[in-house]
Amino acid sequence: MLELLVMMTGRLVICIATLGHCKCDGLLSDNHRIHSAAGALWYSHAGRCVVTQTGQSLAGFLFYVALVLALVLVAQSVG
């Protein structure tokens, strides 16, 4: 369940950060196995950047790390 939350957060972060220029692989999609190298975070297909499930998870994880760091810095500046 946590992995799904992180992946969906990553999907949202990617959509916002790239202003919709990159699309994300679906949860049950196997396209990344066909069009990208093993372990790829993204690949190019038909002229568009496509972010794999691994890339979405990484983006979501980094978002939560940045959120925690921001909260810690705010807490330190208040206290």
SULRA-V84156 format. One record per pair of residues at least 12 apart in sequence whose ideal C-beta (glycine too) atoms are under 10 Angstrom apart, sorted by sequence separation. I is the first residue (numbers start at 1). J is the second residue. If there is no record, write none. Layout:
BEGIN
i/j
I/J
I/J
END
This chain:
BEGIN
i/j
11/23
12/24
31/43
40/52
41/53
42/54
43/55
11/24
32/45
39/52
41/54
42/55
10/24
11/25
31/45
36/50
40/54
41/55
42/56
11/26
35/50
39/54
40/55
41/56
8/24
11/27
36/52
41/57
7/24
25/42
35/52
41/58
42/59
24/42
25/43
32/50
36/54
41/59
8/27
31/50
32/51
33/52
36/55
7/27
22/42
25/45
32/52
29/50
31/52
32/53
22/44
23/45
32/54
4/27
29/52
32/55
29/53
23/48
24/49
25/50
28/53
22/48
23/49
24/50
25/51
27/53
21/48
22/49
23/50
24/51
25/52
26/53
14/42
21/49
22/50
23/51
24/52
25/53
22/51
24/53
25/54
27/56
25/55
18/49
24/55
25/56
24/56
18/51
22/55
14/49
24/59
15/51
14/51
11/51
10/51
14/55
11/53
14/56
17/59
10/53
13/56
10/54
11/55
12/56
10/55
11/56
14/59
7/53
10/56
11/57
13/59
14/60
17/63
7/54
9/56
10/57
12/59
13/60
7/55
8/56
9/57
10/58
11/59
12/60
7/56
8/57
10/59
11/60
13/62
14/63
3/53
6/56
7/57
9/59
10/60
13/63
6/57
7/58
9/60
10/61
12/63
13/64
6/58
7/59
8/60
9/61
10/62
4/57
6/59
7/60
9/62
10/63
13/66
3/57
6/60
7/61
9/63
10/64
5/60
6/61
9/64
4/60
6/62
3/60
6/63
3/61
6/64
9/67
5/64
END
